[in-house]
Amino acid sequence: MPFNIYCIQPGGGGGMTLELVWGKVRRWWLRAFCPKYVAEMKARLKGDRANIPVDVIDSRDLKYYRNVANCWVEPADDLYAWRKNIPMATDGWFELLIFALPPFLLAHLFFWYLGGWWNLITVPLVVLGLFVISFFRDPHRLIPPDADAIVSPADGKVVDVTEVVHKGVAEEPIVRIGIFLSVFNVHVNRAPLPGRVLKLKYQQGQFLDARSPDASLQNENLEVVFAEASAPYRRFAVRQVAGAIARRIVCELRPDQNVERGQRYGMIKFGSRTELFLPKSAVALEVQIGQKVKGGSTILGRWKVATPDDFRPKPPKQAVAPKGPPPVEEEHRAPPPISVARVPPTYVPPASASAPPKPPAEGYGLASS
C-alpha cells in the first residue's frame, strides 16, 4: 500500500474529522457505561488490530480503515450489517446527517411553529435535504453476465474518448474513456471487469472543473491498476478524479484484492470525473462521446479474443545509450587548474678530469705553516 493511502479517504476532510471525533466520544461512552457490549463485540472481532490507529469495538470503527485493516467481523456477527441493504452509499452516512438532517429540522420548525410567510422558506429547505439524499443514493444495478463485457465504472456522461500513453497498463497505445459525473448522478464507483488489484496511486492536486481533460493530471486523483482474473492477464485502470465541488475520493481497495464485475469499491463526493484506461488493440469499443452511461450496467466495450501473442512473455527492455554527450552540471564542475609556465633547467657541462683544480679563493683557504 502506498505511504499516502492510510485510509479509504486519503484526502481527509472536515466531515471525516468530525466523524472520527464522534467515534472517540462513542467509544468512551461504550467503555464507561456498556462494558458487556464492548466485551461481546471485541469477542466477535477476528484478525489483527495492529494496523488501525483507533481502538476497535465494533464494525463501525472499521469504516475508514477497512482498506488497511487486517481484522474484520463476520456478516452473521455484525449488528450493523443491515446498513448495506439500504440503497444509500454507506460512505456517505455522516454527510447525510450533517447536510440533510438540519434542513429538514429547520423546515419542520418554520412550518409548525412560525407559519405564515415562513412557510415559503420550508420549500427550498426541503428541496436541499432531498438533493443531498439523492446524491448519496446507491441503487441496485443489473450486471451484464457476458464474460467479455466491459461495464462503465461510474454514472454520468462520456466527455472524451482519447488515445493516450499509460505505461502502467501497457506499452502500446491506450484508450482513455472520460466520464463526467454531475451533482445529479450516482457517485458510486464500480469495477468494470473482474480482476486483481495490482497497485494504487494517490496524487494530491488542484480542483479544476472535472469536465476539462486537464483535470485528469492536475486535479487530485486516485488510480487503481487491475489485471484480468485469467490469462492472458491484460491490464486496465480506473482513475477517480476530484472536481471543483467534489473534493473527497473514497476507495476501499488494497493490492492483491480480487474484485468482480460491477462490484462497488468507492465513490467521489459531490461532482467529479472517472476515467477508464484500456489497451487499444485488445478492446472493441461500443461507446460514443456524449453518451449517458450507468455504472455497472452500461457496456462500454468488449475484450477481443486473445491471440497467441498475448500469452507470450514480454521481452525484457533493452538499455539504450543516451544520445549526445552527457550533460554537464556547471555548478558542480571543478575549476580548471591554473597553468604555470615551466622554465627548462640550465644545462651545466660536467667538469673535465684533466683540468687542474681551482685554487681556493683568497681568505677562505687554510693558513700555511
C-alpha positions in Angstrom: 0.0 0.0 0.0 1.4 3.5 -0.9 2.5 5.5 2.1 0.0 8.3 1.5 -3.0 5.9 1.4 -3.7 5.3 5.1 -7.5 5.1 5.0 -10.3 4.9 2.4 -10.4 8.7 2.1 -6.8 9.8 1.9 -7.7 13.4 1.2 -9.3 13.8 4.7 -11.9 16.5 5.1 -14.0 18.2 7.7 -16.7 15.5 7.6 -14.2 12.8 8.2 -12.6 14.7 11.1 -16.0 15.2 12.8 -16.9 11.6 12.4 -13.6 10.4 13.9 -14.1 12.8 16.8 -17.6 11.4 17.3 -16.1 7.9 17.2 -13.8 8.7 20.1 -16.8 10.0 22.1 -18.9 7.0 21.2 -16.1 4.5 22.3 -15.6 6.3 25.5 -19.3 6.2 26.3 -19.5 2.5 25.5 -16.4 1.6 27.6 -17.8 3.6 30.5 -21.4 2.6 30.5 -21.7 -0.6 28.4 -18.8 -2.9 29.3 -20.7 -6.1 28.5 -21.4 -4.8 25.0 -17.7 -3.9 24.5 -16.6 -7.3 25.6 -19.1 -9.1 23.4 -18.2 -7.0 20.3 -14.5 -7.5 20.8 -15.0 -11.2 21.1 -16.7 -11.2 17.6 -13.8 -9.3 16.1 -11.3 -11.5 14.1 -7.8 -10.9 12.9 -5.1 -8.4 14.0 -5.9 -4.8 15.0 -2.3 -3.6 14.9 -2.7 -1.6 11.7 -5.6 0.5 12.9 -4.9 3.8 14.8 -8.2 3.5 16.8 -9.4 1.1 19.5 -11.9 -1.0 17.5 -15.0 -2.0 19.4 -17.4 -2.9 16.6 -17.6 -2.8 12.8 -18.4 1.0 12.8 -14.8 1.6 13.9 -13.5 -0.1 10.7 -15.3 2.3 8.3 -12.3 4.5 7.3 -9.6 1.8 7.8 -11.1 -1.3 6.1 -8.5 -1.0 3.3 -5.6 -1.3 5.7 -7.2 -3.3 8.4 -6.3 -7.0 9.0 -9.3 -7.6 11.2 -13.0 -8.0 10.4 -16.4 -9.0 11.7 -18.3 -11.8 10.0 -21.6 -10.7 8.5 -23.6 -13.1 10.7 -22.0 -11.5 13.8 -22.2 -7.9 12.6 -25.0 -6.0 14.3 -24.8 -3.2 11.7 -24.8 -5.4 8.5 -28.3 -4.2 7.8 -27.0 -0.9 6.6 -25.7 -2.5 3.4 -29.3 -3.4 2.5 -30.3 0.3 2.3 -29.9 1.7 -1.2 -27.7 4.5 0.1 -23.9 4.8 0.0 -22.5 3.6 3.3 -19.6 6.0 2.9 -22.0 9.0 3.0 -24.0 8.3 6.2 -22.3 11.0 8.1 -22.7 13.6 5.3 -26.4 12.7 5.2 -26.7 13.6 8.9 -24.8 16.9 8.8 -26.1 18.1 5.4 -29.6 16.6 5.0 -31.0 16.5 8.6 -30.6 20.2 9.5 -32.6 21.5 6.5 -35.5 19.1 7.4 -35.4 20.2 11.1 -35.5 23.9 10.2 -38.3 23.3 7.7 -40.2 21.5 10.5 -39.7 24.4 12.9 -40.7 27.0 10.4 -43.8 25.2 9.2 -45.2 24.1 12.6 -44.2 26.9 14.9 -43.9 30.1 12.8 -46.2 29.6 9.9 -47.3 32.4 7.6 -44.6 33.7 5.3 -42.1 31.5 7.0 -43.7 28.5 5.1 -42.1 29.8 1.9 -38.7 29.1 3.4 -39.6 25.5 4.1 -39.8 24.7 0.3 -36.1 25.4 -0.5 -35.0 23.7 2.7 -36.9 20.5 1.9 -35.5 20.6 -1.7 -32.0 20.9 -0.3 -32.5 18.0 2.0 -33.9 15.8 -0.8 -31.0 16.8 -3.1 -28.4 15.6 -0.5 -30.3 12.3 -0.1 -30.5 11.8 -3.8 -26.7 12.5 -4.2 -25.8 9.6 -1.9 -28.3 7.1 -3.4 -26.9 3.7 -4.4 -29.4 1.9 -6.5 -29.2 -1.8 -7.4 -27.8 -2.5 -10.8 -28.2 -5.5 -13.1 -24.7 -6.6 -14.1 -24.3 -8.0 -17.6 -23.3 -11.7 -17.5 -21.2 -11.5 -20.6 -17.7 -12.7 -19.9 -16.1 -10.2 -22.3 -18.2 -7.2 -21.4 -16.5 -4.1 -20.0 -19.0 -2.1 -18.0 -19.0 1.6 -17.0 -17.2 2.3 -13.7 -19.5 5.2 -13.0 -22.7 7.0 -13.9 -22.5 10.2 -16.0 -21.8 11.5 -19.5 -18.9 10.4 -21.7 -16.9 13.6 -22.4 -13.9 12.2 -24.3 -12.5 9.0 -25.8 -8.8 9.7 -26.4 -5.7 7.7 -27.2 -3.0 8.3 -24.6 0.1 6.8 -23.2 -0.1 4.8 -19.9 2.9 2.6 -19.2 1.2 1.2 -16.1 -1.3 -0.6 -18.3 0.7 -1.5 -21.5 3.5 -0.3 -23.7 1.1 0.0 -26.6 -1.4 2.9 -27.1 -4.1 3.2 -24.5 -7.7 4.3 -24.9 -9.0 6.7 -22.2 -12.7 7.0 -21.6 -13.6 10.0 -19.6 -16.9 10.2 -17.7 -18.2 13.4 -16.1 -20.4 13.0 -13.1 -22.7 15.9 -12.3 -24.2 16.5 -8.9 -27.3 14.7 -10.1 -25.6 11.4 -10.9 -24.9 8.5 -8.7 -21.4 8.8 -7.4 -20.6 5.2 -6.5 -17.7 3.7 -8.5 -17.7 0.1 -9.7 -15.2 -2.3 -11.1 -15.5 -2.5 -14.9 -14.1 -6.1 -15.1 -13.3 -9.0 -12.8 -9.7 -8.9 -11.9 -7.0 -8.4 -9.3 -5.7 -5.1 -7.9 -2.1 -4.6 -8.8 -1.4 -1.2 -7.4 -2.9 2.0 -6.2 -1.6 5.6 -6.7 -2.9 8.6 -4.9 -1.9 12.1 -6.0 -2.8 15.4 -4.4 -3.6 18.3 -6.7 -5.9 21.1 -7.8 -9.7 21.1 -8.0 -10.4 22.3 -11.6 -13.6 21.7 -13.5 -13.8 17.9 -13.9 -15.1 18.3 -17.5 -11.7 19.5 -18.6 -9.3 16.9 -19.9 -6.5 18.7 -18.0 -8.2 17.8 -14.7 -7.0 14.2 -15.3 -3.4 15.1 -14.4 -3.7 18.4 -12.4 -6.6 17.5 -10.1 -6.4 15.3 -7.0 -6.9 11.7 -8.2 -6.6 8.1 -7.1 -5.8 5.5 -9.7 -6.2 1.7 -9.4 -4.5 -0.7 -11.9 -6.1 -4.1 -12.3 -5.2 -7.3 -14.2 -7.6 -9.8 -15.7 -8.6 -12.6 -13.4 -7.5 -15.2 -16.0 -4.9 -15.5 -18.8 -3.6 -13.5 -20.6 -3.9 -11.2 -17.6 -4.4 -8.0 -19.6 -4.2 -4.8 -17.6 -6.7 -2.0 -17.2 -7.0 1.0 -14.9 -9.7 3.3 -13.3 -8.9 6.8 -12.1 -11.1 8.7 -9.7 -10.6 12.5 -10.3 -11.8 15.2 -7.9 -13.7 18.2 -9.3 -14.4 21.8 -8.5 -17.1 20.7 -6.0 -16.2 17.1 -5.3 -13.0 17.0 -3.2 -13.3 13.7 -1.3 -12.3 10.5 -3.1 -13.2 7.2 -1.4 -11.5 3.9 -2.4 -11.6 0.8 -0.2 -9.4 -1.5 -2.3 -6.0 -2.8 -1.4 -3.2 -4.5 -3.5 -3.8 -8.2 -4.4 -7.6 -7.9 -3.7 -9.9 -9.6 -6.1 -13.0 -7.8 -7.5 -16.0 -8.9 -9.5 -17.5 -7.1 -12.5 -19.8 -4.3 -11.2 -18.6 -4.6 -7.6 -18.8 -1.3 -5.6 -15.4 -0.1 -4.4 -15.7 3.6 -3.6 -17.2 6.9 -4.5 -16.4 10.6 -5.2 -18.4 13.1 -3.2 -20.2 16.0 -4.9 -19.5 16.0 -8.7 -16.4 14.6 -10.3 -14.8 12.6 -13.1 -14.0 8.9 -13.6 -11.6 7.6 -16.3 -11.2 4.1 -17.7 -7.9 3.1 -19.4 -7.9 0.1 -21.8 -5.3 -1.3 -24.2 -6.4 -0.1 -27.6 -5.6 -3.3 -29.6 -7.4 -5.6 -27.1 -10.8 -3.9 -26.9 -13.7 -3.2 -29.3 -15.4 0.0 -28.1 -19.1 0.4 -28.1 -19.3 3.9 -26.6 -19.6 7.4 -28.1 -18.8 10.9 -26.8 -21.9 12.4 -25.3 -23.5 9.1 -24.4 -25.0 8.8 -20.9 -23.9 5.7 -19.0 -24.7 3.9 -15.8 -22.1 2.3 -13.6 -22.1 -1.5 -13.6 -24.7 -1.9 -16.3 -23.8 0.1 -19.4 -21.4 -1.8 -21.7 -18.5 0.4 -22.9 -16.8 -2.3 -25.0 -15.7 -5.9 -25.1 -12.4 -7.7 -24.9 -11.2 -9.1 -28.2 -10.4 -12.8 -28.5 -6.8 -13.3 -27.1 -4.2 -14.1 -29.7 -1.1 -16.3 -29.1 1.0 -13.1 -28.9 -1.0 -12.1 -25.8 0.2 -15.2 -24.0 3.9 -14.8 -24.8 6.0 -13.2 -22.1 7.1 -9.7 -22.8 10.8 -9.3 -23.8 13.0 -7.5 -21.3 13.6 -3.9 -22.0 17.0 -3.2 -23.7 19.1 -0.5 -22.2 19.5 2.3 -24.7 22.6 4.5 -24.6 21.8 8.2 -24.4 22.4 10.3 -27.5 25.0 13.0 -27.5 27.5 14.0 -24.8 26.4 13.6 -21.2 25.0 16.7 -19.6 27.5 18.8 -17.6 26.4 20.4 -14.4 28.2 23.7 -14.3 27.6 24.3 -10.6 29.3 21.0 -9.6 32.2 21.2 -12.1 35.7 21.7 -10.6 37.5 24.9 -11.7 40.3 24.3 -14.3 43.8 24.1 -13.0 46.0 27.2 -13.2 48.7 26.8 -15.9 52.2 27.6 -14.7 54.9 28.2 -17.3 57.8 25.8 -16.7 61.4 27.1 -17.3 63.6 24.3 -18.5 66.7 23.8 -16.3 70.0 25.3 -17.5 72.5 22.7 -18.8 75.8 22.7 -16.9 78.5 20.7 -18.6 80.4 18.3 -16.3 84.0 19.3 -15.2 86.8 17.7 -17.2 89.0 15.2 -15.3 92.3 16.6 -16.8 91.6 20.2 -15.8 93.5 21.3 -12.6 91.5 22.1 -9.6 90.8 25.7 -9.0 92.7 27.2 -6.0 90.6 28.3 -3.2 89.6 31.9 -3.1 91.7 34.2 -1.0 90.8 34.4 2.6 88.9 31.1 2.5 91.7 28.6 2.4 93.8 27.1 5.2 96.8 29.0 6.6 100.1 27.7 5.6 102.7 26.7 8.2 
